[in-house]
Amino acid sequence: MKKDLLKLTAVLGLIMVCLALGSCGESRSPFAGKYRSVEPFAGKNYVDLELKEDGKGTWTHAGKSTEFTWMVNEGRIWIYTKTGAILIVTPGNGGKLLSADMTADWHPGCPPGSCVNFRRVPEGG
Amino acid sequence: MAEEEKRSTDRVVDGLKLCQLGQEVVVQAGERIVTQGETPEFFYVIQAGRVKVFRESVEGIRTDLTELSSGSYFGEVALVTGQPRTASVEAMEEARLIKVSKDEFDHLLDHNPQLARHIIHQLSQWLVVGDRRLESEVVHQVKLRQVSWFDYVLMIGLSIILALVVNIYNDNRIPLIHGWGQKSDVPEITLTQARELYQKNGAIVVDARKSAFYNQQHIKGATNLPLILFDLMYPLFQFTVAQTEGAKDKTIIVYGGSFSRRFDLELARLLKTKGMEHVVTLRDYQGWQQAFPLEGQEPKTPPALPLGIPGYMEWLPVGIFLLLLIPPIWRSPYLAVAGRILLGFIFVSFALSKIMRPAVFALNVVDYGMMPSFGVNLWALVLPWAELVVGLFLILGIRTRAAATLIAAMNIIFIVGLVDAIFHHLPINCGCVGEVGEPVNWWKVTKNAGMLVMCVQIFLYDRLFVLDRGGFTLRDRQI
């Protein structure tokens, strides 16, 4: 009985270690900040994109905000929506420009017509 | 008892010295004196030093039988039975031995009843001890090879409990059953009615599926509003509708539901909450392909993203196919250990990539269209935890046969899903490694088949480095 408990503890301990290791990702710092779409989206208003250091973020368009989480993987920004969609955002110009692939098909690129481009908003601006 | 035996053995050795039989030899530490399987020629008596008696199986598993020191003897069994040597003997330190030839040994037995009796006594003792050892080993092996229902209950139960508990505290939690208890307030129309509206240009047709499915095939002229991107893409849809002539009088027909998820119904509800009227879905929600004119592009494979180390490791079990050609390696328990660690690592890393974002994995499950909608979220929650738990059981060597069968079952399910997706040209990612866009192709099927073969090998031949019933089993096990 004691042995079985030890085994179970070993398994649970390893699971915790694995989860801790699995949650590690690349630093978000270079891309954290506020961005605004280069062009108006859907014919009206710009999209404001905020990427916070803690991995949370907001997509605001026409006064309506949508929350999401994000992480950096192999130099690209992965945006996770509550519904399970993933948007892959490709940074350019040292993180000053972002191209969001709106197909949610995990493209590493950004197909024309399904791409929203953002420019970083200077701090305080 | 041991003292008496020692005195008796000493008398035998003294007797040998008196008779001046044999020749004295000196062997160095590590030197092999007798080799298992060879034809016996000599009987040995130890005058000084220590030797180790051991057996080696065809697979190279060494079992240490005993250690002998000054006053003991060995090599008599093969001389008496006339069979090849039953064990090997190696000097543990520099040892001095009396080496007696077969003729001398036979002569000695004929003229030394004391020695003959002692050898018979010794052989009888060995027989009794051997029987006990055999029984103990059989019991151990039987226990080790037992697969009980409890093993499966333990692993699956642990996975379910962990999945449910973590889901409660997970920021990205999902409901256990998607859409449970939701009543449909969206009107339905028949395919015939929908076609009439479409032909009279009285409808705006909206495809609720992912872009890749839409791009591959959709109702001619339909607009794509993927349900999963509703919050972000609705303004664009609203803008498109606003540009459409006579939009206010048109019925919005939403389609795109599948066996695994009613995207159409959910999107229709959301559109109604946004104030859109005249939103309907199709009663026969999967029949649109036969009822409407279609358009789309040729099926194309979604672009792949790098998989990392687990991707390369997946190829290793494929190499196991080649090992099938070499029976001694195929049966090796060391191969089973290597396979266990390999499969364990692959499954743990795959699980970790999916475990914290079950909604993403649930959509992957939906993409295959094989799981009924009520089971999608449960499957998406429990499967990654099962991969993690079973992977760890394999690595640690706990209930490995049951773990191997569970991993084999998972691989069979994955293979069936992949083959189905290939034949139906589904524009989907594998979903095997969480969010990595790994394409669905025959290479992926081959990798899974390799892992399946590895599971069979583990099930049949795994018995070493096992933290299981009967304790930890190591290579040089003392019996």
Interface residues (C-beta under 8 A of the other chain):
Chain A: K7 A10 V11 L14 I15 C18 L19 L21 G22 S23 F41 A42 G43 K44 N45 W59 H61 A62 K64 T66 T69 N73 E74 W78 Y80 T81 K82 T83 G84 A85 I86 L87 M102 T103 A104 D105 W106 H107 P108 G109 S114
Chain B: L158 L162 D171 N172 I174 K210 S211 A212 P226 L227 I228 L229 F230 D231 L232 M233 P235 L236 Q238 F239 P302 P303 L305 P306 V348 L352 S353 I355 M356 R357 A359 V360 A362 L363 L388 V389 L392 F393 I395 L396 I398 N429 E435 G437 L467
